[in-house]
């Protein structure tokens, strides 16, 4: 092996080590995680928001061609939201603005991530995987309100707001 090959190999190993260190720093230092894939629960067919307690909610969201169900929910500031995402038809994506949430919705599978909303405001989400002609219409929002503005009866567009039989967390056990 000549000198140039040794230098190229050394640079390659150095870059690889730097890359691995960056991954470890992101996971341990900044709490960045990747979505979990839940395989032991059947995918749900209807989206719903379930309230587990005052600041803990579960969002079961279904991506369809070309909309999310539910498309809008409301939460109080400080709420922790467990997001369970699936697709009813083709591969979709879910990206929530101003967060590190970026998930894939794959038919027959459930993706999971947890996020905490500490700031009031509207967090728009959209599909980031091209899914057909009306892909650009796939959007929704999570409205996070201060305690004075938040009314629990206005949380979401679905009926299940109190830990009903569709509770995935109850089926899997608490992941906290």
C-alpha positions in Angstrom: 0.0 0.0 0.0 1.5 3.3 -1.0 1.5 6.6 0.9 -1.6 8.0 -0.9 -3.7 5.0 -0.2 -2.7 5.0 3.5 -3.7 8.7 3.7 -7.0 8.1 2.0 -7.7 5.2 4.4 -6.8 7.3 7.4 -9.1 10.1 6.3 -11.9 7.6 5.6 -11.6 6.1 9.1 -11.3 9.6 10.7 -14.5 10.7 9.0 -16.3 7.5 10.0 -15.2 8.0 13.7 -16.4 11.6 13.5 -19.7 10.6 12.1 -20.3 8.0 14.8 -19.3 10.5 17.5 -21.9 12.9 16.1 -24.6 10.3 16.2 -23.7 9.5 19.9 -23.7 13.2 20.8 -27.1 13.8 19.1 -28.7 10.9 20.9 -27.2 11.5 24.4 -26.6 15.2 24.4 -29.7 16.6 22.6 -32.2 13.8 23.1 -32.7 13.3 19.4 -34.5 10.0 18.8 -35.7 8.0 15.8 -39.3 6.8 15.6 -40.1 3.4 16.9 -41.9 0.9 14.7 -44.6 -0.9 16.7 -45.2 -4.4 15.3 -47.3 -6.1 18.0 -50.4 -4.0 17.6 -52.8 -4.0 14.6 -52.9 -0.6 12.8 -56.0 1.5 13.7 -58.4 2.6 11.0 -59.7 5.9 12.5 -57.6 8.7 14.0 -58.4 9.9 17.5 -57.0 12.0 20.3 -57.1 10.3 23.8 -56.5 12.1 27.0 -54.6 10.1 29.6 -54.3 12.9 32.2 -54.2 16.7 32.2 -50.9 16.9 30.4 -50.6 13.5 28.7 -52.3 12.8 25.4 -52.2 10.0 22.8 -52.7 10.9 19.1 -53.6 8.1 16.8 -53.3 9.6 13.3 -54.1 7.9 10.0 -52.6 9.3 6.8 -54.9 8.8 3.8 -54.7 9.9 0.2 -54.7 13.0 0.6 -55.5 14.0 4.2 -54.7 13.3 7.8 -57.3 12.0 10.3 -57.5 14.0 12.5 -56.2 17.1 10.7 -56.4 19.5 13.7 -56.1 19.1 17.5 -55.8 21.4 20.4 -53.6 20.8 23.5 -52.6 22.8 26.6 -49.1 24.2 27.0 -46.8 21.7 28.6 -48.7 18.7 27.2 -46.8 15.5 26.2 -48.2 14.0 23.1 -47.6 10.3 22.1 -48.0 10.2 18.4 -48.9 6.9 16.8 -48.9 7.1 13.0 -50.1 4.7 10.3 -51.2 4.8 6.7 -54.4 3.5 5.2 -53.2 3.3 1.6 -49.7 4.3 0.4 -46.4 5.5 2.1 -46.8 9.0 3.6 -44.7 11.2 5.8 -45.4 13.4 8.8 -43.3 16.5 9.6 -44.3 18.9 12.4 -42.9 22.4 12.0 -40.7 23.8 14.8 -40.1 20.3 16.3 -37.7 17.4 15.5 -40.7 15.2 14.5 -40.3 13.5 11.2 -42.1 10.2 10.8 -43.0 7.7 8.0 -46.5 6.3 7.7 -46.3 2.9 6.1 -49.4 0.8 5.4 -49.7 -2.1 8.0 -47.2 -0.5 10.4 -47.4 2.0 13.3 -44.7 4.5 13.9 -44.3 6.1 17.4 -42.7 9.2 18.8 -43.2 11.4 21.9 -43.1 15.2 21.8 -43.7 17.8 24.5 -45.2 21.2 23.6 -43.8 23.8 26.0 -44.6 26.9 23.9 -48.1 28.1 22.8 -48.7 28.4 19.1 -49.8 26.6 16.0 -47.6 23.7 14.9 -48.4 22.9 11.3 -47.7 19.4 10.0 -47.6 18.1 6.5 -46.8 15.0 4.4 -43.2 15.0 3.2 -43.4 11.8 1.0 -44.9 12.3 -2.4 -48.1 10.3 -2.4 -50.0 11.3 -5.5 -51.6 14.1 -7.3 -53.0 16.0 -4.3 -50.0 15.4 -2.0 -49.6 19.2 -1.6 -53.0 19.3 0.2 -52.0 16.9 3.0 -51.6 19.2 6.0 -52.9 19.8 9.5 -52.1 21.6 12.7 -51.6 21.2 16.4 -52.8 24.2 18.3 -51.1 24.6 21.7 -53.0 27.0 23.9 -52.2 28.7 27.3 -54.1 27.3 30.3 -56.5 30.3 30.2 -57.4 29.7 26.5 -57.5 25.9 26.5 -60.9 24.2 26.8 -60.7 20.3 27.0 -63.9 19.9 25.0 -62.3 21.6 22.0 -59.2 19.2 21.9 -59.9 17.4 18.7 -62.2 16.4 15.9 -62.9 12.9 17.2 -65.0 11.5 20.0 -62.4 9.5 21.9 -60.9 11.9 24.3 -60.8 9.9 27.5 -58.8 6.7 27.1 -61.3 4.5 25.4 -60.9 1.0 24.0 -58.7 2.3 21.1 -55.9 3.1 23.5 -52.6 1.8 22.0 -50.6 2.7 25.1 -52.9 0.6 27.2 -52.4 -2.3 24.8 -48.6 -2.0 24.9 -48.0 -0.8 28.5 -46.8 2.6 29.5 -43.6 3.5 27.6 -42.6 6.4 30.0 
